[in-house]
Amino acid sequence: MVSAPALLLALALLLPTAAVPAALAPSVPAGPAEGADLVAVTISGRDYTVAELSYYYYPTARIYKQYGLAMDAEDLRPIALDSLIQYASLTNAAESEGFTLSNEGAQSVEDTITQFKTYASQNGTTFENYIYEVFGPYMTEDLLRECLTRDTLAQEYYTAHADELVYTDSDLITYYNEHADELDTFTYSAVFIDGSAPSTTDANGNTVEATDTEKAASMRTAKATADKLLQNLEEGGDFDALAAEAVAAEGAGTYETAVVGASLSKFLSVADNDNCVSWLTTEGRQAGDLTVVEVADTGYWVLRFTGRTLDTESYGSADVRHILIKAELAEGTTEPTDQAMDAAKARAQSILNEYNAGDKTAESFGALAEQYSEDTGSNTNGGLYEDITPFTGFLPAFLDWTFADGREIGDTGLVENTQEGQQGWHIMYLQDHTLSWKYSVERDLRTRDINMWMDGLIAEANSQCRIYEEAVALLE
């Protein structure tokens, strides 16, 4: 779930300057359009006006328009209603539990309004004109603040609920036992023998598709090649050599040998290969088992099963602390000298030595991060980044260090940063990490449980929802 302020701010940045020309300012009404206070929908006994619904309707319309997608009012109104119902269901649940908006959340609302005002000014228009263009004719500053506050409360409540979901090892193992085929790593060899009949070109240059007879003949040839390969493999032949020979033979196909060790979700994943997956995941499958699997009108897979196992060595997420020491830049330059980089490394090593001379805890490293780090994104929270994955958009060298084979909790090290504006050295500290399979299971369980929880809240809201069509129809 994306926070409403962040989403709306992103929308503001999407809108080109021309979307809010200053010339439009005189045409903006002094107050909201007629009908703003009409009740558009009642949810769990609470009324929401046309103006409140417009907070979702007009930005959604702008997004579709921005990407050149045609959406009429009849299509947009249900989307806006769904958004309002979702946020209202969360807000109502939060309030019923006494959950209140944090100080940080309240400040984020004010920051968002300030950013909107700044953006409007930078583009030569008034704030009133800007919110008129983005949120439609019913929006005022007070209503915008009210809507942002409601949605920020909903987001914080949603996040708090997600954070409360904790899963034991027993939960993870139970889920694994039910989904082992999706989580195990399979090692197997596979080669595809192409049985498709090629099309031809007639004297006029027109494409002539193969006849059914030609297609059948091509599949018979491929089947004979696949069966011969299977026989040779059963007699102890080398898979790689025989597969390469088979695909090189005239009429046998164009696919090369594939020796793969991977999750089945990443291989043989297209619908035509379901039979391959079924064979590989059959209970009791033994190392060395061989088979030929037909793909209708296309060809044949020859498969050899080697084994399957749960990967208990790779890590899927990590909590890491770091201290960034930037290299000094000469005035007017964007690249530090080698001497400056060496000096930054020496300073980083000195700070690491200071850490090693102390009690070598996460807390002591965090204190050094707050004292020395030049990373403004983490130097006020002990240099901590949580739940990063190998796919997080961080410096590749940063991730390589974090997820290196054999990396253990408490490890430290130095990582060079060569990115412009960030050149220098990271002092690294691995605080925690989660095995890939556990990370995947926890993610799936959390997604399942969050969705079930949200579905329940929304279903309850819908059961106590009344929509006033005439009022909703004012949005166009």
Secondary structure, DSSP 8 states (H G I E B T S, - for coil): ---HHHHHHHHHHHS-GGGS-GGGGGGS-SS--TTTTSEEEEETTEEEEHHHHHHHHHHHHHHHHHTT----HHHHHHHHHHHHHHHHHHHHHHHHTT----HHHHHHHHHHHHHHHHHHHHTT--HHHHHHHHH-TT--HHHHHHHHHHHHHHHHHHHHHHHH----HHHHHHHHHHSHHHHSEEEEEEEEEE-----EE-TTS-EE---HHHHHHHHHHHHHHHHHHHHHHHTT--HHHHHHHHHHSTTT-S---EEEEE-GGGSS-SGGGHHHHHHHT-TT--TT-EEEEEETTTEEEEEEEEEEE---S-EEEEEEEEEEEE----TT-SS--HHHHHHHHHHHHHHHHHHHTTT--HHHHHHHHHHH---TTTTTTTTEEEEE-TTSSS-HHHHHHHT-TT--TT-EEEEEE-STT--EEEEEEEEEEEEHHHHHHHHHHHHHHHHHHHHHHHHHHHHTEEE-HHHHTT--
